[in-house]
């Protein structure tokens, strides 16, 4: 779950960076001055933005993909503990 959220975040962040670089072409002559003066601030802002986007993607993945997991696991556990059923082979496998 974390790996997929990290991958999606990296793709979104890369797309945002490419769009931003395309829109700010007029700043190319001032690149050295901007990096020297505001490099640390840009880096901190980018890191905070990356973490916020990651948190949003991770939350969305949990909401979408783990919606009824607890209820489904409770149902499976009840079936496993109920004795002879369709899941006998799985029950024996889990006991070992």
mmCIF file as gemmi writes it, N, C-alpha and C atoms, coordinates in Angstrom:
data_model
loop_
_atom_site.group_PDB
_atom_site.id
_atom_site.type_symbol
_atom_site.label_atom_id
_atom_site.label_alt_id
_atom_site.label_comp_id
_atom_site.label_asym_id
_atom_site.label_entity_id
_atom_site.label_seq_id
_atom_site.pdbx_PDB_ins_code
_atom_site.Cartn_x
_atom_site.Cartn_y
_atom_site.Cartn_z
_atom_site.occupancy
_atom_site.B_iso_or_equiv
_atom_site.pdbx_formal_charge
_atom_site.auth_seq_id
_atom_site.auth_asym_id
_atom_site.pdbx_PDB_model_num
ATOM 1 N N . UNK Axp A 1 ? 0.835 -1.187 0 1 0 ? 1 A 1
ATOM 2 C CA . UNK Axp A 1 ? 0 0 0 1 0 ? 1 A 1
ATOM 3 C C . UNK Axp A 1 ? 0.883 1.256 0 1 0 ? 1 A 1
ATOM 4 N N . UNK Axp A 2 ? 1.904 1.259 0.84 1 0 ? 2 A 1
ATOM 5 C CA . UNK Axp A 2 ? 2.757 2.447 0.929 1 0 ? 2 A 1
ATOM 6 C C . UNK Axp A 2 ? 3.568 2.628 -0.352 1 0 ? 2 A 1
ATOM 7 N N . UNK Axp A 3 ? 4.039 1.509 -0.915 1 0 ? 3 A 1
ATOM 8 C CA . UNK Axp A 3 ? 4.827 1.612 -2.147 1 0 ? 3 A 1
ATOM 9 C C . UNK Axp A 3 ? 4.011 2.181 -3.294 1 0 ? 3 A 1
ATOM 10 N N . UNK Axp A 4 ? 2.775 1.718 -3.419 1 0 ? 4 A 1
ATOM 11 C CA . UNK Axp A 4 ? 1.943 2.216 -4.519 1 0 ? 4 A 1
ATOM 12 C C . UNK Axp A 4 ? 1.592 3.685 -4.305 1 0 ? 4 A 1
ATOM 13 N N . UNK Axp A 5 ? 1.324 4.076 -3.05 1 0 ? 5 A 1
ATOM 14 C CA . UNK Axp A 5 ? 1.045 5.482 -2.765 1 0 ? 5 A 1
ATOM 15 C C . UNK Axp A 5 ? 2.276 6.336 -3.034 1 0 ? 5 A 1
ATOM 16 N N . UNK Axp A 6 ? 3.451 5.821 -2.705 1 0 ? 6 A 1
ATOM 17 C CA . UNK Axp A 6 ? 4.686 6.558 -2.967 1 0 ? 6 A 1
ATOM 18 C C . UNK Axp A 6 ? 4.926 6.703 -4.466 1 0 ? 6 A 1
ATOM 19 N N . UNK Axp A 7 ? 4.649 5.655 -5.224 1 0 ? 7 A 1
ATOM 20 C CA . UNK Axp A 7 ? 4.82 5.711 -6.675 1 0 ? 7 A 1
ATOM 21 C C . UNK Axp A 7 ? 3.862 6.718 -7.304 1 0 ? 7 A 1
ATOM 22 N N . UNK Axp A 8 ? 2.603 6.667 -6.905 1 0 ? 8 A 1
ATOM 23 C CA . UNK Axp A 8 ? 1.606 7.604 -7.45 1 0 ? 8 A 1
ATOM 24 C C . UNK Axp A 8 ? 1.978 9.031 -7.078 1 0 ? 8 A 1
ATOM 25 N N . UNK Axp A 9 ? 2.442 9.24 -5.852 1 0 ? 9 A 1
ATOM 26 C CA . UNK Axp A 9 ? 2.863 10.568 -5.42 1 0 ? 9 A 1
ATOM 27 C C . UNK Axp A 9 ? 4.044 11.062 -6.246 1 0 ? 9 A 1
ATOM 28 N N . UNK Axp A 10 ? 4.997 10.208 -6.505 1 0 ? 10 A 1
ATOM 29 C CA . UNK Axp A 10 ? 6.155 10.597 -7.311 1 0 ? 10 A 1
ATOM 30 C C . UNK Axp A 10 ? 5.738 10.975 -8.727 1 0 ? 10 A 1
ATOM 31 N N . UNK Axp A 11 ? 4.804 10.227 -9.299 1 0 ? 11 A 1
ATOM 32 C CA . UNK Axp A 11 ? 4.323 10.54 -10.651 1 0 ? 11 A 1
ATOM 33 C C . UNK Axp A 11 ? 3.6 11.889 -10.656 1 0 ? 11 A 1
ATOM 34 N N . UNK Axp A 12 ? 2.726 12.11 -9.667 1 0 ? 12 A 1
ATOM 35 C CA . UNK Axp A 12 ? 2.013 13.39 -9.577 1 0 ? 12 A 1
ATOM 36 C C . UNK Axp A 12 ? 2.991 14.537 -9.374 1 0 ? 12 A 1
ATOM 37 N N . UNK Axp A 13 ? 3.958 14.338 -8.486 1 0 ? 13 A 1
ATOM 38 C CA . UNK Axp A 13 ? 4.937 15.385 -8.189 1 0 ? 13 A 1
ATOM 39 C C . UNK Axp A 13 ? 5.792 15.697 -9.414 1 0 ? 13 A 1
ATOM 40 N N . UNK Axp A 14 ? 6.188 14.672 -10.146 1 0 ? 14 A 1
ATOM 41 C CA . UNK Axp A 14 ? 6.979 14.884 -11.365 1 0 ? 14 A 1
ATOM 42 C C . UNK Axp A 14 ? 6.159 15.629 -12.416 1 0 ? 14 A 1
ATOM 43 N N . UNK Axp A 15 ? 4.887 15.268 -12.561 1 0 ? 15 A 1
ATOM 44 C CA . UNK Axp A 15 ? 4.026 15.967 -13.522 1 0 ? 15 A 1
ATOM 45 C C . UNK Axp A 15 ? 3.855 17.431 -13.129 1 0 ? 15 A 1
ATOM 46 N N . UNK Axp A 16 ? 3.661 17.691 -11.839 1 0 ? 16 A 1
ATOM 47 C CA . UNK Axp A 16 ? 3.527 19.082 -11.378 1 0 ? 16 A 1
ATOM 48 C C . UNK Axp A 16 ? 4.815 19.867 -11.623 1 0 ? 16 A 1
ATOM 49 N N . UNK Axp A 17 ? 5.955 19.23 -11.39 1 0 ? 17 A 1
ATOM 50 C CA . UNK Axp A 17 ? 7.241 19.901 -11.608 1 0 ? 17 A 1
ATOM 51 C C . UNK Axp A 17 ? 7.45 20.215 -13.096 1 0 ? 17 A 1
ATOM 52 N N . UNK Axp A 18 ? 7.096 19.299 -13.97 1 0 ? 18 A 1
ATOM 53 C CA . UNK Axp A 18 ? 7.266 19.54 -15.407 1 0 ? 18 A 1
ATOM 54 C C . UNK Axp A 18 ? 6.348 20.659 -15.897 1 0 ? 18 A 1
ATOM 55 N N . UNK Axp A 19 ? 5.118 20.695 -15.411 1 0 ? 19 A 1
ATOM 56 C CA . UNK Axp A 19 ? 4.211 21.775 -15.793 1 0 ? 19 A 1
ATOM 57 C C . UNK Axp A 19 ? 4.741 23.108 -15.29 1 0 ? 19 A 1
ATOM 58 N N . UNK Axp A 20 ? 5.215 23.131 -14.055 1 0 ? 20 A 1
ATOM 59 C CA . UNK Axp A 20 ? 5.743 24.362 -13.475 1 0 ? 20 A 1
ATOM 60 C C . UNK Axp A 20 ? 6.985 24.838 -14.225 1 0 ? 20 A 1
ATOM 61 N N . UNK Axp A 21 ? 7.868 23.916 -14.588 1 0 ? 21 A 1
ATOM 62 C CA . UNK Axp A 21 ? 9.061 24.301 -15.351 1 0 ? 21 A 1
ATOM 63 C C . UNK Axp A 21 ? 8.695 24.831 -16.731 1 0 ? 21 A 1
ATOM 64 N N . UNK Axp A 22 ? 7.672 24.279 -17.324 1 0 ? 22 A 1
ATOM 65 C CA . UNK Axp A 22 ? 7.23 24.771 -18.626 1 0 ? 22 A 1
ATOM 66 C C . UNK Axp A 22 ? 6.614 26.161 -18.547 1 0 ? 22 A 1
ATOM 67 N N . UNK Axp A 23 ? 5.923 26.44 -17.464 1 0 ? 23 A 1
ATOM 68 C CA . UNK Axp A 23 ? 5.273 27.742 -17.302 1 0 ? 23 A 1
ATOM 69 C C . UNK Axp A 23 ? 6.242 28.844 -16.878 1 0 ? 23 A 1
ATOM 70 N N . UNK Axp A 24 ? 7.355 28.481 -16.289 1 0 ? 24 A 1
ATOM 71 C CA . UNK Axp A 24 ? 8.297 29.489 -15.759 1 0 ? 24 A 1
ATOM 72 C C . UNK Axp A 24 ? 9.566 29.613 -16.602 1 0 ? 24 A 1
ATOM 73 N N . UNK Axp A 25 ? 9.426 29.502 -17.897 1 0 ? 25 A 1
ATOM 74 C CA . UNK Axp A 25 ? 10.601 29.619 -18.783 1 0 ? 25 A 1
ATOM 75 C C . UNK Axp A 25 ? 11.239 31.006 -18.727 1 0 ? 25 A 1
ATOM 76 N N . UNK Axp A 26 ? 10.448 32.011 -18.422 1 0 ? 26 A 1
ATOM 77 C CA . UNK Axp A 26 ? 10.961 33.373 -18.384 1 0 ? 26 A 1
ATOM 78 C C . UNK Axp A 26 ? 11.953 33.579 -17.231 1 0 ? 26 A 1
ATOM 79 N N . UNK Axp A 27 ? 12.022 32.639 -16.3 1 0 ? 27 A 1
ATOM 80 C CA . UNK Axp A 27 ? 12.952 32.758 -15.17 1 0 ? 27 A 1
ATOM 81 C C . UNK Axp A 27 ? 14.308 32.105 -15.433 1 0 ? 27 A 1
ATOM 82 N N . UNK Axp A 28 ? 14.498 31.51 -16.599 1 0 ? 28 A 1
ATOM 83 C CA . UNK Axp A 28 ? 15.747 30.817 -16.907 1 0 ? 28 A 1
ATOM 84 C C . UNK Axp A 28 ? 16.974 31.729 -16.783 1 0 ? 28 A 1
ATOM 85 N N . UNK Axp A 29 ? 16.929 32.973 -17.24 1 0 ? 29 A 1
ATOM 86 C CA . UNK Axp A 29 ? 18.124 33.819 -17.084 1 0 ? 29 A 1
ATOM 87 C C . UNK Axp A 29 ? 18.49 34.1 -15.628 1 0 ? 29 A 1
ATOM 88 N N . UNK Axp A 30 ? 17.536 33.964 -14.725 1 0 ? 30 A 1
ATOM 89 C CA . UNK Axp A 30 ? 17.78 34.265 -13.313 1 0 ? 30 A 1
ATOM 90 C C . UNK Axp A 30 ? 17.951 33.004 -12.464 1 0 ? 30 A 1
ATOM 91 N N . UNK Axp A 31 ? 18.189 31.88 -13.117 1 0 ? 31 A 1
ATOM 92 C CA . UNK Axp A 31 ? 18.263 30.596 -12.421 1 0 ? 31 A 1
ATOM 93 C C . UNK Axp A 31 ? 19.319 30.58 -11.324 1 0 ? 31 A 1
ATOM 94 N N . UNK Axp A 32 ? 20.528 31.019 -11.602 1 0 ? 32 A 1
ATOM 95 C CA . UNK Axp A 32 ? 21.608 30.981 -10.606 1 0 ? 32 A 1
ATOM 96 C C . UNK Axp A 32 ? 21.259 31.85 -9.392 1 0 ? 32 A 1
ATOM 97 N N . UNK Axp A 33 ? 20.719 33.033 -9.651 1 0 ? 33 A 1
ATOM 98 C CA . UNK Axp A 33 ? 20.338 33.922 -8.558 1 0 ? 33 A 1
ATOM 99 C C . UNK Axp A 33 ? 19.219 33.31 -7.717 1 0 ? 33 A 1
ATOM 100 N N . UNK Axp A 34 ? 18.208 32.745 -8.36 1 0 ? 34 A 1
ATOM 101 C CA . UNK Axp A 34 ? 17.091 32.14 -7.633 1 0 ? 34 A 1
ATOM 102 C C . UNK Axp A 34 ? 17.528 30.938 -6.798 1 0 ? 34 A 1
ATOM 103 N N . UNK Axp A 35 ? 18.377 30.095 -7.382 1 0 ? 35 A 1
ATOM 104 C CA . UNK Axp A 35 ? 18.838 28.916 -6.65 1 0 ? 35 A 1
ATOM 105 C C . UNK Axp A 35 ? 19.72 29.335 -5.482 1 0 ? 35 A 1
ATOM 106 N N . UNK Axp A 36 ? 20.586 30.305 -5.702 1 0 ? 36 A 1
ATOM 107 C CA . UNK Axp A 36 ? 21.474 30.756 -4.636 1 0 ? 36 A 1
ATOM 108 C C . UNK Axp A 36 ? 20.69 31.428 -3.508 1 0 ? 36 A 1
ATOM 109 N N . UNK Axp A 37 ? 19.724 32.253 -3.863 1 0 ? 37 A 1
ATOM 110 C CA . UNK Axp A 37 ? 18.985 33.019 -2.858 1 0 ? 37 A 1
ATOM 111 C C . UNK Axp A 37 ? 17.871 32.212 -2.21 1 0 ? 37 A 1
ATOM 112 N N . UNK Axp A 38 ? 17.101 31.498 -3.02 1 0 ? 38 A 1
ATOM 113 C CA . UNK Axp A 38 ? 15.898 30.834 -2.515 1 0 ? 38 A 1
ATOM 114 C C . UNK Axp A 38 ? 15.954 29.309 -2.612 1 0 ? 38 A 1
ATOM 115 N N . UNK Axp A 39 ? 17.119 28.741 -2.858 1 0 ? 39 A 1
ATOM 116 C CA . UNK Axp A 39 ? 17.232 27.288 -3.05 1 0 ? 39 A 1
ATOM 117 C C . UNK Axp A 39 ? 16.746 26.481 -1.859 1 0 ? 39 A 1
ATOM 118 N N . UNK Axp A 40 ? 17.163 26.872 -0.666 1 0 ? 40 A 1
ATOM 119 C CA . UNK Axp A 40 ? 16.774 26.136 0.533 1 0 ? 40 A 1
ATOM 120 C C . UNK Axp A 40 ? 15.255 26.23 0.763 1 0 ? 40 A 1
ATOM 121 N N . UNK Axp A 41 ? 14.704 27.409 0.556 1 0 ? 41 A 1
ATOM 122 C CA . UNK Axp A 41 ? 13.262 27.599 0.736 1 0 ? 41 A 1
ATOM 123 C C . UNK Axp A 41 ? 12.477 26.775 -0.274 1 0 ? 41 A 1
ATOM 124 N N . UNK Axp A 42 ? 12.933 26.751 -1.518 1 0 ? 42 A 1
ATOM 125 C CA . UNK Axp A 42 ? 12.272 25.95 -2.551 1 0 ? 42 A 1
ATOM 126 C C . UNK Axp A 42 ? 12.35 24.47 -2.202 1 0 ? 42 A 1
ATOM 127 N N . UNK Axp A 43 ? 13.49 24.028 -1.692 1 0 ? 43 A 1
ATOM 128 C CA . UNK Axp A 43 ? 13.661 22.628 -1.32 1 0 ? 43 A 1
ATOM 129 C C . UNK Axp A 43 ? 12.731 22.243 -0.165 1 0 ? 43 A 1
ATOM 130 N N . UNK Axp A 44 ? 12.655 23.088 0.855 1 0 ? 44 A 1
ATOM 131 C CA . UNK Axp A 44 ? 11.778 22.803 1.998 1 0 ? 44 A 1
ATOM 132 C C . UNK Axp A 44 ? 10.319 22.794 1.555 1 0 ? 44 A 1
ATOM 133 N N . UNK Axp A 45 ? 9.932 23.771 0.755 1 0 ? 45 A 1
ATOM 134 C CA . UNK Axp A 45 ? 8.554 23.817 0.256 1 0 ? 45 A 1
ATOM 135 C C . UNK Axp A 45 ? 8.23 22.573 -0.567 1 0 ? 45 A 1
ATOM 136 N N . UNK Axp A 46 ? 9.167 22.151 -1.411 1 0 ? 46 A 1
ATOM 137 C CA . UNK Axp A 46 ? 8.95 20.958 -2.238 1 0 ? 46 A 1
ATOM 138 C C . UNK Axp A 46 ? 8.806 19.708 -1.374 1 0 ? 46 A 1
ATOM 139 N N . UNK Axp A 47 ? 9.625 19.593 -0.33 1 0 ? 47 A 1
ATOM 140 C CA . UNK Axp A 47 ? 9.532 18.433 0.561 1 0 ? 47 A 1
ATOM 141 C C . UNK Axp A 47 ? 8.19 18.407 1.3 1 0 ? 47 A 1
ATOM 142 N N . UNK Axp A 48 ? 7.749 19.565 1.785 1 0 ? 48 A 1
ATOM 143 C CA . UNK Axp A 48 ? 6.46 19.634 2.49 1 0 ? 48 A 1
ATOM 144 C C . UNK Axp A 48 ? 5.316 19.337 1.521 1 0 ? 48 A 1
ATOM 145 N N . UNK Axp A 49 ? 5.395 19.852 0.318 1 0 ? 49 A 1
ATOM 146 C CA . UNK Axp A 49 ? 4.376 19.571 -0.692 1 0 ? 49 A 1
ATOM 147 C C . UNK Axp A 49 ? 4.338 18.087 -1.028 1 0 ? 49 A 1
ATOM 148 N N . UNK Axp A 50 ? 5.514 17.468 -1.164 1 0 ? 50 A 1
ATOM 149 C CA . UNK Axp A 50 ? 5.583 16.042 -1.456 1 0 ? 50 A 1
ATOM 150 C C . UNK Axp A 50 ? 4.925 15.231 -0.339 1 0 ? 50 A 1
ATOM 151 N N . UNK Axp A 51 ? 5.211 15.574 0.91 1 0 ? 51 A 1
ATOM 152 C CA . UNK Axp A 51 ? 4.615 14.856 2.04 1 0 ? 51 A 1
ATOM 153 C C . UNK Axp A 51 ? 3.106 15.041 2.095 1 0 ? 51 A 1
ATOM 154 N N . UNK Axp A 52 ? 2.629 16.24 1.796 1 0 ? 52 A 1
ATOM 155 C CA . UNK Axp A 52 ? 1.191 16.474 1.797 1 0 ? 52 A 1
ATOM 156 C C . UNK Axp A 52 ? 0.488 15.703 0.68 1 0 ? 52 A 1
ATOM 157 N N . UNK Axp A 53 ? 1.08 15.685 -0.498 1 0 ? 53 A 1
ATOM 158 C CA . UNK Axp A 53 ? 0.492 14.928 -1.609 1 0 ? 53 A 1
ATOM 159 C C . UNK Axp A 53 ? 0.525 13.435 -1.28 1 0 ? 53 A 1
ATOM 160 N N . UNK Axp A 54 ? 1.622 12.971 -0.688 1 0 ? 54 A 1
ATOM 161 C CA . UNK Axp A 54 ? 1.711 11.565 -0.284 1 0 ? 54 A 1
ATOM 162 C C . UNK Axp A 54 ? 0.624 11.213 0.731 1 0 ? 54 A 1
ATOM 163 N N . UNK Axp A 55 ? 0.414 12.083 1.716 1 0 ? 55 A 1
ATOM 164 C CA . UNK Axp A 55 ? -0.617 11.824 2.721 1 0 ? 55 A 1
ATOM 165 C C . UNK Axp A 55 ? -2.002 11.757 2.072 1 0 ? 55 A 1
ATOM 166 N N . UNK Axp A 56 ? -2.278 12.64 1.139 1 0 ? 56 A 1
ATOM 167 C CA . UNK Axp A 56 ? -3.562 12.611 0.444 1 0 ? 56 A 1
ATOM 168 C C . UNK Axp A 56 ? -3.748 11.358 -0.385 1 0 ? 56 A 1
ATOM 169 N N . UNK Axp A 57 ? -2.719 10.956 -1.107 1 0 ? 57 A 1
ATOM 170 C CA . UNK Axp A 57 ? -2.806 9.746 -1.935 1 0 ? 57 A 1
ATOM 171 C C . UNK Axp A 57 ? -2.942 8.513 -1.049 1 0 ? 57 A 1
ATOM 172 N N . UNK Axp A 58 ? -2.197 8.465 0.045 1 0 ? 58 A 1
ATOM 173 C CA . UNK Axp A 58 ? -2.266 7.325 0.959 1 0 ? 58 A 1
ATOM 174 C C . UNK Axp A 58 ? -3.657 7.214 1.572 1 0 ? 58 A 1
ATOM 175 N N . UNK Axp A 59 ? -4.217 8.338 1.979 1 0 ? 59 A 1
ATOM 176 C CA . UNK Axp A 59 ? -5.563 8.343 2.547 1 0 ? 59 A 1
ATOM 177 C C . UNK Axp A 59 ? -6.59 7.899 1.509 1 0 ? 59 A 1
ATOM 178 N N . UNK Axp A 60 ? -6.446 8.376 0.291 1 0 ? 60 A 1
ATOM 179 C CA . UNK Axp A 60 ? -7.37 7.969 -0.776 1 0 ? 60 A 1
ATOM 180 C C . UNK Axp A 60 ? -7.26 6.47 -1.056 1 0 ? 60 A 1
ATOM 181 N N . UNK Axp A 61 ? -6.045 5.944 -1.073 1 0 ? 61 A 1
ATOM 182 C CA . UNK Axp A 61 ? -5.863 4.501 -1.299 1 0 ? 61 A 1
ATOM 183 C C . UNK Axp A 61 ? -6.5 3.69 -0.178 1 0 ? 61 A 1
ATOM 184 N N . UNK Axp A 62 ? -6.33 4.12 1.053 1 0 ? 62 A 1
ATOM 185 C CA . UNK Axp A 62 ? -6.933 3.395 2.182 1 0 ? 62 A 1
ATOM 186 C C . UNK Axp A 62 ? -8.456 3.437 2.108 1 0 ? 62 A 1
ATOM 187 N N . UNK Axp A 63 ? -9.009 4.59 1.763 1 0 ? 63 A 1
ATOM 188 C CA . UNK Axp A 63 ? -10.468 4.708 1.682 1 0 ? 63 A 1
ATOM 189 C C . UNK Axp A 63 ? -11.041 3.878 0.533 1 0 ? 63 A 1
ATOM 190 N N . UNK Axp A 64 ? -10.346 3.86 -0.597 1 0 ? 64 A 1
ATOM 191 C CA . UNK Axp A 64 ? -10.861 3.169 -1.771 1 0 ? 64 A 1
ATOM 192 C C . UNK Axp A 64 ? -10.643 1.661 -1.735 1 0 ? 64 A 1
ATOM 193 N N . UNK Axp A 65 ? -9.454 1.239 -1.305 1 0 ? 65 A 1
ATOM 194 C CA . UNK Axp A 65 ? -9.097 -0.171 -1.436 1 0 ? 65 A 1
ATOM 195 C C . UNK Axp A 65 ? -9.295 -0.986 -0.174 1 0 ? 65 A 1
ATOM 196 N N . UNK Axp A 66 ? -9.409 -0.364 0.989 1 0 ? 66 A 1
ATOM 197 C CA . UNK Axp A 66 ? -9.595 -1.096 2.239 1 0 ? 66 A 1
ATOM 198 C C . UNK Axp A 66 ? -10.949 -0.78 2.857 1 0 ? 66 A 1
ATOM 199 N N . UNK Axp A 67 ? -11.95 -0.625 2.021 1 0 ? 67 A 1
ATOM 200 C CA . UNK Axp A 67 ? -13.242 -0.129 2.469 1 0 ? 67 A 1
ATOM 201 C C . UNK Axp A 67 ? -13.911 -1.057 3.484 1 0 ? 67 A 1
ATOM 202 N N . UNK Axp A 68 ? -14.098 -2.318 3.158 1 0 ? 68 A 1
ATOM 203 C CA . UNK Axp A 68 ? -14.811 -3.246 4.027 1 0 ? 68 A 1
ATOM 204 C C . UNK Axp A 68 ? -13.92 -4.378 4.508 1 0 ? 68 A 1
ATOM 205 N N . UNK Axp A 69 ? -12.635 -4.122 4.662 1 0 ? 69 A 1
ATOM 206 C CA . UNK Axp A 69 ? -11.698 -5.19 5 1 0 ? 69 A 1
ATOM 207 C C . UNK Axp A 69 ? -12 -5.803 6.36 1 0 ? 69 A 1
ATOM 208 N N . UNK Axp A 70 ? -12.284 -4.998 7.37 1 0 ? 70 A 1
ATOM 209 C CA . UNK Axp A 70 ? -12.552 -5.52 8.705 1 0 ? 70 A 1
ATOM 210 C C . UNK Axp A 70 ? -13.764 -6.424 8.729 1 0 ? 70 A 1
ATOM 211 N N . UNK Axp A 71 ? -14.821 -6.022 8.08 1 0 ? 71 A 1
ATOM 212 C CA . UNK Axp A 71 ? -16.045 -6.831 8.026 1 0 ? 71 A 1
ATOM 213 C C . UNK Axp A 71 ? -15.797 -8.139 7.283 1 0 ? 71 A 1
ATOM 214 N N . UNK Axp A 72 ? -15.022 -8.087 6.22 1 0 ? 72 A 1
ATOM 215 C CA . UNK Axp A 72 ? -14.738 -9.293 5.452 1 0 ? 72 A 1
ATOM 216 C C . UNK Axp A 72 ? -13.867 -10.258 6.257 1 0 ? 72 A 1
ATOM 217 N N . UNK Axp A 73 ? -12.9 -9.73 7.003 1 0 ? 73 A 1
ATOM 218 C CA . UNK Axp A 73 ? -12.052 -10.596 7.813 1 0 ? 73 A 1
ATOM 219 C C . UNK Axp A 73 ? -12.829 -11.237 8.954 1 0 ? 73 A 1
ATOM 220 N N . UNK Axp A 74 ? -13.755 -10.522 9.557 1 0 ? 74 A 1
ATOM 221 C CA . UNK Axp A 74 ? -14.587 -11.091 10.613 1 0 ? 74 A 1
ATOM 222 C C . UNK Axp A 74 ? -15.432 -12.23 10.048 1 0 ? 74 A 1
ATOM 223 N N . UNK Axp A 75 ? -15.992 -12.048 8.884 1 0 ? 75 A 1
ATOM 224 C CA . UNK Axp A 75 ? -16.794 -13.089 8.239 1 0 ? 75 A 1
ATOM 225 C C . UNK Axp A 75 ? -15.936 -14.324 7.953 1 0 ? 75 A 1
ATOM 226 N N . UNK Axp A 76 ? -14.719 -14.124 7.458 1 0 ? 76 A 1
ATOM 227 C CA . UNK Axp A 76 ? -13.825 -15.239 7.164 1 0 ? 76 A 1
ATOM 228 C C . UNK Axp A 76 ? -13.441 -15.967 8.443 1 0 ? 76 A 1
ATOM 229 N N . UNK Axp A 77 ? -13.156 -15.238 9.507 1 0 ? 77 A 1
ATOM 230 C CA . UNK Axp A 77 ? -12.795 -15.869 10.774 1 0 ? 77 A 1
ATOM 231 C C . UNK Axp A 77 ? -13.96 -16.688 11.336 1 0 ? 77 A 1
ATOM 232 N N . UNK Axp A 78 ? -15.173 -16.201 11.233 1 0 ? 78 A 1
ATOM 233 C CA . UNK Axp A 78 ? -16.352 -16.952 11.689 1 0 ? 78 A 1
ATOM 234 C C . UNK Axp A 78 ? -16.489 -18.251 10.906 1 0 ? 78 A 1
ATOM 235 N N . UNK Axp A 79 ? -16.252 -18.198 9.615 1 0 ? 79 A 1
ATOM 236 C CA . UNK Axp A 79 ? -16.33 -19.408 8.798 1 0 ? 79 A 1
ATOM 237 C C . UNK Axp A 79 ? -15.242 -20.404 9.187 1 0 ? 79 A 1
ATOM 238 N N . UNK Axp A 80 ? -14.04 -19.898 9.47 1 0 ? 80 A 1
ATOM 239 C CA . UNK Axp A 80 ? -12.944 -20.787 9.831 1 0 ? 80 A 1
ATOM 240 C C . UNK Axp A 80 ? -13.194 -21.462 11.175 1 0 ? 80 A 1
ATOM 241 N N . UNK Axp A 81 ? -13.774 -20.765 12.124 1 0 ? 81 A 1
ATOM 242 C CA . UNK Axp A 81 ? -13.987 -21.288 13.468 1 0 ? 81 A 1
ATOM 243 C C . UNK Axp A 81 ? -15.273 -22.093 13.608 1 0 ? 81 A 1
ATOM 244 N N . UNK Axp A 82 ? -16.127 -22.095 12.6 1 0 ? 82 A 1
ATOM 245 C CA . UNK Axp A 82 ? -17.425 -22.763 12.716 1 0 ? 82 A 1
ATOM 246 C C . UNK Axp A 82 ? -17.341 -24.273 12.567 1 0 ? 82 A 1
ATOM 247 N N . UNK Axp A 83 ? -16.193 -24.801 12.325 1 0 ? 83 A 1
ATOM 248 C CA . UNK Axp A 83 ? -16.072 -26.253 12.2 1 0 ? 83 A 1
ATOM 249 C C . UNK Axp A 83 ? -16.071 -26.669 10.751 1 0 ? 83 A 1
ATOM 250 N N . UNK Axp A 84 ? -16.68 -27.837 10.462 1 0 ? 84 A 1
ATOM 251 C CA . UNK Axp A 84 ? -16.672 -28.338 9.087 1 0 ? 84 A 1
ATOM 252 C C . UNK Axp A 84 ? -17.432 -27.392 8.148 1 0 ? 84 A 1
ATOM 253 N N . UNK Axp A 85 ? -16.761 -26.977 7.133 1 0 ? 85 A 1
ATOM 254 C CA . UNK Axp A 85 ? -17.371 -26.098 6.147 1 0 ? 85 A 1
ATOM 255 C C . UNK Axp A 85 ? -16.611 -26.232 4.839 1 0 ? 85 A 1
ATOM 256 N N . UNK Axp A 86 ? -16.864 -25.329 3.96 1 0 ? 86 A 1
ATOM 257 C CA . UNK Axp A 86 ? -16.176 -25.326 2.663 1 0 ? 86 A 1
ATOM 258 C C . UNK Axp A 86 ? -14.694 -25.024 2.853 1 0 ? 86 A 1
ATOM 259 N N . UNK Axp A 87 ? -14.373 -24.36 3.931 1 0 ? 87 A 1
ATOM 260 C CA . UNK Axp A 87 ? -13.001 -23.918 4.144 1 0 ? 87 A 1
ATOM 261 C C . UNK Axp A 87 ? -12.198 -24.871 5.02 1 0 ? 87 A 1
ATOM 262 N N . UNK Axp A 88 ? -12.522 -26.167 5.018 1 0 ? 88 A 1
ATOM 263 C CA . UNK Axp A 88 ? -11.799 -27.13 5.85 1 0 ? 88 A 1
ATOM 264 C C . UNK Axp A 88 ? -10.309 -27.16 5.536 1 0 ? 88 A 1
ATOM 265 N N . UNK Axp A 89 ? -9.987 -27.159 4.267 1 0 ? 89 A 1
ATOM 266 C CA . UNK Axp A 89 ? -8.577 -27.222 3.883 1 0 ? 89 A 1
ATOM 267 C C . UNK Axp A 89 ? -7.829 -25.98 4.366 1 0 ? 89 A 1
ATOM 268 N N . UNK Axp A 90 ? -8.466 -24.824 4.231 1 0 ? 90 A 1
ATOM 269 C CA . UNK Axp A 90 ? -7.842 -23.593 4.702 1 0 ? 90 A 1
ATOM 270 C C . UNK Axp A 90 ? -7.706 -23.608 6.221 1 0 ? 90 A 1
ATOM 271 N N . UNK Axp A 91 ? -8.689 -24.136 6.921 1 0 ? 91 A 1
ATOM 272 C CA . UNK Axp A 91 ? -8.632 -24.225 8.383 1 0 ? 91 A 1
ATOM 273 C C . UNK Axp A 91 ? -7.469 -25.109 8.819 1 0 ? 91 A 1
ATOM 274 N N . UNK Axp A 92 ? -7.314 -26.226 8.172 1 0 ? 92 A 1
ATOM 275 C CA . UNK Axp A 92 ? -6.193 -27.132 8.519 1 0 ? 92 A 1
ATOM 276 C C . UNK Axp A 92 ? -4.857 -26.473 8.216 1 0 ? 92 A 1
ATOM 277 N N . UNK Axp A 93 ? -4.8 -25.76 7.13 1 0 ? 93 A 1
ATOM 278 C CA . UNK Axp A 93 ? -3.555 -25.098 6.758 1 0 ? 93 A 1
ATOM 279 C C . UNK Axp A 93 ? -3.186 -24.02 7.776 1 0 ? 93 A 1
ATOM 280 N N . UNK Axp A 94 ? -4.171 -23.292 8.259 1 0 ? 94 A 1
ATOM 281 C CA . UNK Axp A 94 ? -3.904 -22.221 9.217 1 0 ? 94 A 1
ATOM 282 C C . UNK Axp A 94 ? -3.573 -22.741 10.607 1 0 ? 94 A 1
ATOM 283 N N . UNK Axp A 95 ? -4.014 -23.942 10.956 1 0 ? 95 A 1
ATOM 284 C CA . UNK Axp A 95 ? -3.718 -24.512 12.261 1 0 ? 95 A 1
ATOM 285 C C . UNK Axp A 95 ? -2.262 -24.899 12.374 1 0 ? 95 A 1
ATOM 286 N N . UNK Axp A 96 ? -1.608 -25.196 11.259 1 0 ? 96 A 1
ATOM 287 C CA . UNK Axp A 96 ? -0.198 -25.622 11.288 1 0 ? 96 A 1
ATOM 288 C C . UNK Axp A 96 ? 0.673 -24.472 11.424 1 0 ? 96 A 1
